[in-house]
Amino acid sequence: MSGKRQKLALLEDHVLVNLCKIGQEEGFNLLIHRHRGKLFTSIYQVVTDRETAEDLLQDVLLRLWLMLREGSYTETGKFSQ
């Protein structure tokens, strides 16, 4: 892990969200790295099919990225650890 990425990894989620809003893809990548497993598990528990869960996860991540870039993301559905 590069020095810059290590420093970013120490940031709280809301800071990474703000980085995403200004186009810093690395912030988004770190958010996904932190929360992908939990997101996948939550989706899988509902659909109980691995392939469907993977497809839905990709849809969620794409929608999240678009919301962050468009400025329509709100803290209501905030990331949490």
PDB file as gemmi writes it, atoms N, CA and C in Angstrom:
CRYST1    1.000    1.000    1.000  90.00  90.00  90.00 P 1                      
ATOM      1  N   MET A   1       0.854  -1.166   0.000  1.00  0.00           N  
ATOM      2  CA  MET A   1       0.000   0.000   0.000  1.00  0.00           C  
ATOM      3  C   MET A   1       0.901   1.231   0.000  1.00  0.00           C  
ATOM      4  N   SER A   2       0.609   2.159  -0.892  1.00  0.00           N  
ATOM      5  CA  SER A   2       1.427   3.363  -0.981  1.00  0.00           C  
ATOM      6  C   SER A   2       1.212   4.248   0.250  1.00  0.00           C  
ATOM      7  N   GLY A   3       2.143   5.177   0.470  1.00  0.00           N  
ATOM      8  CA  GLY A   3       2.039   6.077   1.610  1.00  0.00           C  
ATOM      9  C   GLY A   3       0.769   6.905   1.576  1.00  0.00           C  
ATOM     10  N   LYS A   4       0.408   7.390   0.380  1.00  0.00           N  
ATOM     11  CA  LYS A   4      -0.814   8.195   0.240  1.00  0.00           C  
ATOM     12  C   LYS A   4      -2.039   7.354   0.579  1.00  0.00           C  
ATOM     13  N   ARG A   5      -2.078   6.137   0.071  1.00  0.00           N  
ATOM     14  CA  ARG A   5      -3.229   5.262   0.328  1.00  0.00           C  
ATOM     15  C   ARG A   5      -3.316   4.912   1.811  1.00  0.00           C  
ATOM     16  N   GLN A   6      -2.158   4.706   2.452  1.00  0.00           N  
ATOM     17  CA  GLN A   6      -2.157   4.408   3.881  1.00  0.00           C  
ATOM     18  C   GLN A   6      -2.740   5.575   4.679  1.00  0.00           C  
ATOM     19  N   LYS A   7      -2.372   6.789   4.297  1.00  0.00           N  
ATOM     20  CA  LYS A   7      -2.912   7.964   4.988  1.00  0.00           C  
ATOM     21  C   LYS A   7      -4.406   8.082   4.771  1.00  0.00           C  
ATOM     22  N   LEU A   8      -4.851   7.853   3.534  1.00  0.00           N  
ATOM     23  CA  LEU A   8      -6.278   7.910   3.240  1.00  0.00           C  
ATOM     24  C   LEU A   8      -7.047   6.838   4.008  1.00  0.00           C  
ATOM     25  N   ALA A   9      -6.441   5.674   4.167  1.00  0.00           N  
ATOM     26  CA  ALA A   9      -7.100   4.566   4.860  1.00  0.00           C  
ATOM     27  C   ALA A   9      -7.403   4.896   6.314  1.00  0.00           C  
ATOM     28  N   LEU A  10      -6.697   5.856   6.876  1.00  0.00           N  
ATOM     29  CA  LEU A  10      -6.920   6.253   8.265  1.00  0.00           C  
ATOM     30  C   LEU A  10      -8.091   7.226   8.411  1.00  0.00           C  
ATOM     31  N   LEU A  11      -8.554   7.773   7.298  1.00  0.00           N  
ATOM     32  CA  LEU A  11      -9.629   8.760   7.339  1.00  0.00           C  
ATOM     33  C   LEU A  11     -10.972   8.103   7.634  1.00  0.00           C  
ATOM     34  N   GLU A  12     -11.834   8.875   8.299  1.00  0.00           N  
ATOM     35  CA  GLU A  12     -13.179   8.383   8.589  1.00  0.00           C  
ATOM     36  C   GLU A  12     -14.007   8.394   7.305  1.00  0.00           C  
ATOM     37  N   ASP A  13     -15.080   7.627   7.321  1.00  0.00           N  
ATOM     38  CA  ASP A  13     -15.911   7.484   6.130  1.00  0.00           C  
ATOM     39  C   ASP A  13     -16.435   8.811   5.599  1.00  0.00           C  
ATOM     40  N   HIS A  14     -16.882   9.702   6.489  1.00  0.00           N  
ATOM     41  CA  HIS A  14     -17.455  10.962   6.011  1.00  0.00           C  
ATOM     42  C   HIS A  14     -16.416  11.803   5.270  1.00  0.00           C  
ATOM     43  N   VAL A  15     -15.160  11.681   5.639  1.00  0.00           N  
ATOM     44  CA  VAL A  15     -14.093  12.398   4.928  1.00  0.00           C  
ATOM     45  C   VAL A  15     -13.887  11.774   3.556  1.00  0.00           C  
ATOM     46  N   LEU A  16     -13.909  10.455   3.488  1.00  0.00           N  
ATOM     47  CA  LEU A  16     -13.777   9.771   2.206  1.00  0.00           C  
ATOM     48  C   LEU A  16     -14.951  10.113   1.287  1.00  0.00           C  
ATOM     49  N   VAL A  17     -16.145  10.228   1.855  1.00  0.00           N  
ATOM     50  CA  VAL A  17     -17.319  10.632   1.069  1.00  0.00           C  
ATOM     51  C   VAL A  17     -17.086  12.014   0.472  1.00  0.00           C  
ATOM     52  N   ASN A  18     -16.571  12.925   1.268  1.00  0.00           N  
ATOM     53  CA  ASN A  18     -16.297  14.273   0.759  1.00  0.00           C  
ATOM     54  C   ASN A  18     -15.246  14.252  -0.343  1.00  0.00           C  
ATOM     55  N   LEU A  19     -14.251  13.389  -0.236  1.00  0.00           N  
ATOM     56  CA  LEU A  19     -13.258  13.251  -1.299  1.00  0.00           C  
ATOM     57  C   LEU A  19     -13.919  12.742  -2.583  1.00  0.00           C  
ATOM     58  N   CYS A  20     -14.836  11.789  -2.431  1.00  0.00           N  
ATOM     59  CA  CYS A  20     -15.561  11.273  -3.598  1.00  0.00           C  
ATOM     60  C   CYS A  20     -16.332  12.386  -4.289  1.00  0.00           C  
ATOM     61  N   LYS A  21     -16.943  13.242  -3.497  1.00  0.00           N  
ATOM     62  CA  LYS A  21     -17.766  14.319  -4.051  1.00  0.00           C  
ATOM     63  C   LYS A  21     -16.956  15.276  -4.909  1.00  0.00           C  
ATOM     64  N   ILE A  22     -15.656  15.363  -4.647  1.00  0.00           N  
ATOM     65  CA  ILE A  22     -14.827  16.256  -5.462  1.00  0.00           C  
ATOM     66  C   ILE A  22     -14.019  15.478  -6.504  1.00  0.00           C  
ATOM     67  N   GLY A  23     -14.405  14.209  -6.708  1.00  0.00           N  
ATOM     68  CA  GLY A  23     -13.812  13.436  -7.787  1.00  0.00           C  
ATOM     69  C   GLY A  23     -12.607  12.584  -7.441  1.00  0.00           C  
ATOM     70  N   GLN A  24     -12.296  12.435  -6.172  1.00  0.00           N  
ATOM     71  CA  GLN A  24     -11.154  11.612  -5.755  1.00  0.00           C  
ATOM     72  C   GLN A  24     -11.586  10.138  -5.708  1.00  0.00           C  
ATOM     73  N   GLU A  25     -11.295   9.410  -6.757  1.00  0.00           N  
ATOM     74  CA  GLU A  25     -11.708   8.011  -6.851  1.00  0.00           C  
ATOM     75  C   GLU A  25     -11.118   7.147  -5.747  1.00  0.00           C  
ATOM     76  N   GLU A  26      -9.945   7.496  -5.273  1.00  0.00           N  
ATOM     77  CA  GLU A  26      -9.303   6.693  -4.227  1.00  0.00           C  
ATOM     78  C   GLU A  26     -10.164   6.667  -2.960  1.00  0.00           C  
ATOM     79  N   GLY A  27     -10.849   7.766  -2.659  1.00  0.00           N  
ATOM     80  CA  GLY A  27     -11.758   7.790  -1.514  1.00  0.00           C  
ATOM     81  C   GLY A  27     -12.870   6.772  -1.679  1.00  0.00           C  
ATOM     82  N   PHE A  28     -13.415   6.707  -2.885  1.00  0.00           N  
ATOM     83  CA  PHE A  28     -14.471   5.742  -3.181  1.00  0.00           C  
ATOM     84  C   PHE A  28     -13.934   4.316  -3.072  1.00  0.00           C  
ATOM     85  N   ASN A  29     -12.760   4.090  -3.631  1.00  0.00           N  
ATOM     86  CA  ASN A  29     -12.157   2.753  -3.579  1.00  0.00           C  
ATOM     87  C   ASN A  29     -11.968   2.286  -2.145  1.00  0.00           C  
ATOM     88  N   LEU A  30     -11.540   3.184  -1.271  1.00  0.00           N  
ATOM     89  CA  LEU A  30     -11.350   2.811   0.130  1.00  0.00           C  
ATOM     90  C   LEU A  30     -12.680   2.541   0.832  1.00  0.00           C  
ATOM     91  N   LEU A  31     -13.698   3.330   0.520  1.00  0.00           N  
ATOM     92  CA  LEU A  31     -15.026   3.073   1.093  1.00  0.00           C  
ATOM     93  C   LEU A  31     -15.512   1.680   0.695  1.00  0.00           C  
ATOM     94  N   ILE A  32     -15.344   1.354  -0.572  1.00  0.00           N  
ATOM     95  CA  ILE A  32     -15.782   0.059  -1.060  1.00  0.00           C  
ATOM     96  C   ILE A  32     -14.974  -1.058  -0.400  1.00  0.00           C  
ATOM     97  N   HIS A  33     -13.677  -0.857  -0.291  1.00  0.00           N  
ATOM     98  CA  HIS A  33     -12.823  -1.859   0.363  1.00  0.00           C  
ATOM     99  C   HIS A  33     -13.304  -2.121   1.797  1.00  0.00           C  
ATOM    100  N   ARG A  34     -13.681  -1.074   2.499  1.00  0.00           N  
ATOM    101  CA  ARG A  34     -14.146  -1.208   3.885  1.00  0.00           C  
ATOM    102  C   ARG A  34     -15.495  -1.903   3.998  1.00  0.00           C  
ATOM    103  N   HIS A  35     -16.399  -1.619   3.080  1.00  0.00           N  
ATOM    104  CA  HIS A  35     -17.797  -2.005   3.282  1.00  0.00           C  
ATOM    105  C   HIS A  35     -18.331  -3.054   2.316  1.00  0.00           C  
ATOM    106  N   ARG A  36     -17.547  -3.464   1.341  1.00  0.00           N  
ATOM    107  CA  ARG A  36     -18.022  -4.401   0.320  1.00  0.00           C  
ATOM    108  C   ARG A  36     -18.540  -5.710   0.926  1.00  0.00           C  
ATOM    109  N   GLY A  37     -17.794  -6.262   1.856  1.00  0.00           N  
ATOM    110  CA  GLY A  37     -18.198  -7.538   2.459  1.00  0.00           C  
ATOM    111  C   GLY A  37     -19.538  -7.445   3.168  1.00  0.00           C  
ATOM    112  N   LYS A  38     -19.710  -6.392   3.950  1.00  0.00           N  
ATOM    113  CA  LYS A  38     -20.963  -6.229   4.681  1.00  0.00           C  
ATOM    114  C   LYS A  38     -22.128  -5.975   3.720  1.00  0.00           C  
ATOM    115  N   LEU A  39     -21.874  -5.168   2.680  1.00  0.00           N  
ATOM    116  CA  LEU A  39     -22.912  -4.915   1.683  1.00  0.00           C  
ATOM    117  C   LEU A  39     -23.315  -6.213   0.985  1.00  0.00           C  
ATOM    118  N   PHE A  40     -22.308  -6.977   0.560  1.00  0.00           N  
ATOM    119  CA  PHE A  40     -22.603  -8.233  -0.121  1.00  0.00           C  
ATOM    120  C   PHE A  40     -23.401  -9.169   0.785  1.00  0.00           C  
ATOM    121  N   THR A  41     -22.987  -9.300   2.034  1.00  0.00           N  
ATOM    122  CA  THR A  41     -23.680 -10.184   2.975  1.00  0.00           C  
ATOM    123  C   THR A  41     -25.132  -9.767   3.157  1.00  0.00           C  
ATOM    124  N   SER A  42     -25.367  -8.476   3.288  1.00  0.00           N  
ATOM    125  CA  SER A  42     -26.738  -7.979   3.456  1.00  0.00           C  
ATOM    126  C   SER A  42     -27.599  -8.313   2.243  1.00  0.00           C  
ATOM    127  N   ILE A  43     -27.049  -8.100   1.063  1.00  0.00           N  
ATOM    128  CA  ILE A  43     -27.796  -8.402  -0.165  1.00  0.00           C  
ATOM    129  C   ILE A  43     -28.020  -9.904  -0.289  1.00  0.00           C  
ATOM    130  N   TYR A  44     -26.984 -10.682  -0.043  1.00  0.00           N  
ATOM    131  CA  TYR A  44     -27.081 -12.135  -0.184  1.00  0.00           C  
ATOM    132  C   TYR A  44     -28.134 -12.723   0.758  1.00  0.00           C  
ATOM    133  N   GLN A  45     -28.237 -12.185   1.960  1.00  0.00           N  
ATOM    134  CA  GLN A  45     -29.226 -12.686   2.913  1.00  0.00           C  
ATOM    135  C   GLN A  45     -30.646 -12.501   2.401  1.00  0.00           C  
ATOM    136  N   VAL A  46     -30.846 -11.507   1.555  1.00  0.00           N  
ATOM    137  CA  VAL A  46     -32.176 -11.254   0.999  1.00  0.00           C  
ATOM    138  C   VAL A  46     -32.438 -12.126  -0.228  1.00  0.00           C  
ATOM    139  N   VAL A  47     -31.453 -12.201  -1.145  1.00  0.00           N  
ATOM    140  CA  VAL A  47     -31.699 -12.884  -2.419  1.00  0.00           C  
ATOM    141  C   VAL A  47     -31.249 -14.351  -2.419  1.00  0.00           C  
ATOM    142  N   THR A  48     -30.385 -14.733  -1.518  1.00  0.00           N  
ATOM    143  CA  THR A  48     -29.854 -16.099  -1.359  1.00  0.00           C  
ATOM    144  C   THR A  48     -29.325 -16.739  -2.653  1.00  0.00           C  
ATOM    145  N   ASP A  49     -28.822 -15.925  -3.537  1.00  0.00           N  
ATOM    146  CA  ASP A  49     -28.179 -16.418  -4.756  1.00  0.00           C  
ATOM    147  C   ASP A  49     -26.938 -15.573  -4.981  1.00  0.00           C  
ATOM    148  N   ARG A  50     -25.781 -16.226  -5.028  1.00  0.00           N  
ATOM    149  CA  ARG A  50     -24.502 -15.510  -5.096  1.00  0.00           C  
ATOM    150  C   ARG A  50     -24.400 -14.614  -6.330  1.00  0.00           C  
ATOM    151  N   GLU A  51     -24.743 -15.142  -7.493  1.00  0.00           N  
ATOM    152  CA  GLU A  51     -24.622 -14.366  -8.728  1.00  0.00           C  
ATOM    153  C   GLU A  51     -25.548 -13.150  -8.723  1.00  0.00           C  
ATOM    154  N   THR A  52     -26.767 -13.346  -8.263  1.00  0.00           N  
ATOM    155  CA  THR A  52     -27.713 -12.229  -8.171  1.00  0.00           C  
ATOM    156  C   THR A  52     -27.210 -11.191  -7.175  1.00  0.00           C  
ATOM    157  N   ALA A  53     -26.673 -11.662  -6.053  1.00  0.00           N  
ATOM    158  CA  ALA A  53     -26.146 -10.744  -5.045  1.00  0.00           C  
ATOM    159  C   ALA A  53     -24.984  -9.927  -5.605  1.00  0.00           C  
ATOM    160  N   GLU A  54     -24.101 -10.559  -6.376  1.00  0.00           N  
ATOM    161  CA  GLU A  54     -22.978  -9.840  -6.999  1.00  0.00           C  
ATOM    162  C   GLU A  54     -23.487  -8.779  -7.974  1.00  0.00           C  
ATOM    163  N   ASP A  55     -24.482  -9.142  -8.786  1.00  0.00           N  
ATOM    164  CA  ASP A  55     -25.058  -8.190  -9.741  1.00  0.00           C  
ATOM    165  C   ASP A  55     -25.683  -7.002  -9.018  1.00  0.00           C  
ATOM    166  N   LEU A  56     -26.444  -7.292  -7.974  1.00  0.00           N  
ATOM    167  CA  LEU A  56     -27.087  -6.215  -7.217  1.00  0.00           C  
ATOM    168  C   LEU A  56     -26.061  -5.334  -6.516  1.00  0.00           C  
ATOM    169  N   LEU A  57     -25.008  -5.953  -6.012  1.00  0.00           N  
ATOM    170  CA  LEU A  57     -23.943  -5.181  -5.364  1.00  0.00           C  
ATOM    171  C   LEU A  57     -23.322  -4.206  -6.359  1.00  0.00           C  
ATOM    172  N   GLN A  58     -23.049  -4.673  -7.561  1.00  0.00           N  
ATOM    173  CA  GLN A  58     -22.487  -3.784  -8.587  1.00  0.00           C  
ATOM    174  C   GLN A  58     -23.444  -2.645  -8.898  1.00  0.00           C  
ATOM    175  N   ASP A  59     -24.737  -2.940  -8.960  1.00  0.00           N  
ATOM    176  CA  ASP A  59     -25.730  -1.890  -9.202  1.00  0.00           C  
ATOM    177  C   ASP A  59     -25.718  -0.852  -8.074  1.00  0.00           C  
ATOM    178  N   VAL A  60     -25.639  -1.337  -6.842  1.00  0.00           N  
ATOM    179  CA  VAL A  60     -25.606  -0.439  -5.679  1.00  0.00           C  
ATOM    180  C   VAL A  60     -24.360   0.448  -5.720  1.00  0.00           C  
ATOM    181  N   LEU A  61     -23.209  -0.147  -6.016  1.00  0.00           N  
ATOM    182  CA  LEU A  61     -21.961   0.617  -6.032  1.00  0.00           C  
ATOM    183  C   LEU A  61     -21.962   1.658  -7.149  1.00  0.00           C  
ATOM    184  N   LEU A  62     -22.487   1.293  -8.303  1.00  0.00           N  
ATOM    185  CA  LEU A  62     -22.586   2.257  -9.400  1.00  0.00           C  
ATOM    186  C   LEU A  62     -23.521   3.404  -9.023  1.00  0.00           C  
ATOM    187  N   ARG A  63     -24.651   3.066  -8.454  1.00  0.00           N  
ATOM    188  CA  ARG A  63     -25.606   4.107  -8.049  1.00  0.00           C  
ATOM    189  C   ARG A  63     -25.001   5.027  -6.983  1.00  0.00           C  
ATOM    190  N   LEU A  64     -24.275   4.439  -6.053  1.00  0.00           N  
ATOM    191  CA  LEU A  64     -23.618   5.237  -5.014  1.00  0.00           C  
ATOM    192  C   LEU A  64     -22.614   6.204  -5.634  1.00  0.00           C  
ATOM    193  N   TRP A  65     -21.780   5.707  -6.542  1.00  0.00           N  
ATOM    194  CA  TRP A  65     -20.790   6.563  -7.198  1.00  0.00           C  
ATOM    195  C   TRP A  65     -21.482   7.731  -7.910  1.00  0.00           C  
ATOM    196  N   LEU A  66     -22.546   7.429  -8.631  1.00  0.00           N  
ATOM    197  CA  LEU A  66     -23.267   8.482  -9.359  1.00  0.00           C  
ATOM    198  C   LEU A  66     -23.873   9.499  -8.393  1.00  0.00           C  
ATOM    199  N   MET A  67     -24.438   9.017  -7.295  1.00  0.00           N  
ATOM    200  CA  MET A  67     -25.025   9.925  -6.305  1.00  0.00           C  
ATOM    201  C   MET A  67     -23.958  10.828  -5.687  1.00  0.00           C  
ATOM    202  N   LEU A  68     -22.805  10.269  -5.399  1.00  0.00           N  
ATOM    203  CA  LEU A  68     -21.715  11.055  -4.826  1.00  0.00           C  
ATOM    204  C   LEU A  68     -21.245  12.117  -5.812  1.00  0.00           C  
ATOM    205  N   ARG A  69     -21.101  11.740  -7.062  1.00  0.00           N  
ATOM    206  CA  ARG A  69     -20.606  12.673  -8.084  1.00  0.00           C  
ATOM    207  C   ARG A  69     -21.636  13.752  -8.430  1.00  0.00           C  
ATOM    208  N   GLU A  70     -22.916  13.395  -8.356  1.00  0.00           N  
ATOM    209  CA  GLU A  70     -23.976  14.359  -8.668  1.00  0.00           C  
ATOM    210  C   GLU A  70     -24.298  15.249  -7.479  1.00  0.00           C  
ATOM    211  N   GLY A  71     -23.811  14.878  -6.310  1.00  0.00           N  
ATOM    212  CA  GLY A  71     -24.092  15.659  -5.104  1.00  0.00           C  
ATOM    213  C   GLY A  71     -25.430  15.331  -4.471  1.00  0.00           C  
ATOM    214  N   SER A  72     -26.041  14.218  -4.852  1.00  0.00           N  
ATOM    215  CA  SER A  72     -27.351  13.877  -4.291  1.00  0.00           C  
ATOM    216  C   SER A  72     -27.267  12.891  -3.115  1.00  0.00           C  
ATOM    217  N   TYR A  73     -26.060  12.473  -2.751  1.00  0.00           N  
ATOM    218  CA  TYR A  73     -25.885  11.591  -1.595  1.00  0.00           C  
ATOM    219  C   TYR A  73     -26.131  12.381  -0.323  1.00  0.00           C  
ATOM    220  N   THR A  74     -26.884  11.799   0.604  1.00  0.00           N  
ATOM    221  CA  THR A  74     -27.117  12.435   1.900  1.00  0.00           C  
ATOM    222  C   THR A  74     -26.620  11.518   3.012  1.00  0.00           C  
ATOM    223  N   GLU A  75     -26.366  12.091   4.136  1.00  0.00           N  
ATOM    224  CA  GLU A  75     -25.877  11.319   5.281  1.00  0.00           C  
ATOM    225  C   GLU A  75     -26.938  10.406   5.867  1.00  0.00           C  
ATOM    226  N   THR A  76     -28.172  10.479   5.382  1.00  0.00           N  
ATOM    227  CA  THR A  76     -29.247   9.616   5.891  1.00  0.00           C  
ATOM    228  C   THR A  76     -28.873   8.155   5.754  1.00  0.00           C  
ATOM    229  N   GLY A  77     -28.298   7.792   4.630  1.00  0.00           N  
ATOM    230  CA  GLY A  77     -27.896   6.410   4.394  1.00  0.00           C  
ATOM    231  C   GLY A  77     -26.413   6.224   4.577  1.00  0.00           C  
ATOM    232  N   LYS A  78     -25.852   6.932   5.550  1.00  0.00           N  
ATOM    233  CA  LYS A  78     -24.409   7.003   5.690  1.00  0.00           C  
ATOM    234  C   LYS A  78     -23.743   5.658   5.890  1.00  0.00           C  
ATOM    235  N   PHE A  79     -22.473   5.631   5.531  1.00  0.00           N  
ATOM    236  CA  PHE A  79     -21.661   4.457   5.808  1.00  0.00           C  
ATOM    237  C   PHE A  79     -21.421   4.396   7.301  1.00  0.00           C  
ATOM    238  N   SER A  80     -21.356   3.204   7.820  1.00  0.00           N  
ATOM    239  CA  SER A  80     -20.980   3.048   9.232  1.00  0.00           C  
ATOM    240  C   SER A  80     -20.176   1.769   9.348  1.00  0.00           C  
ATOM    241  N   GLN A  81     -19.378   1.683  10.395  1.00  0.00           N  
ATOM    242  CA  GLN A  81     -18.543   0.492  10.588  1.00  0.00           C  
ATOM    243  C   GLN A  81     -19.030  -0.304  11.755  1.00  0.00           C  
TER     244      GLN A  81                                                      
END                                                                             
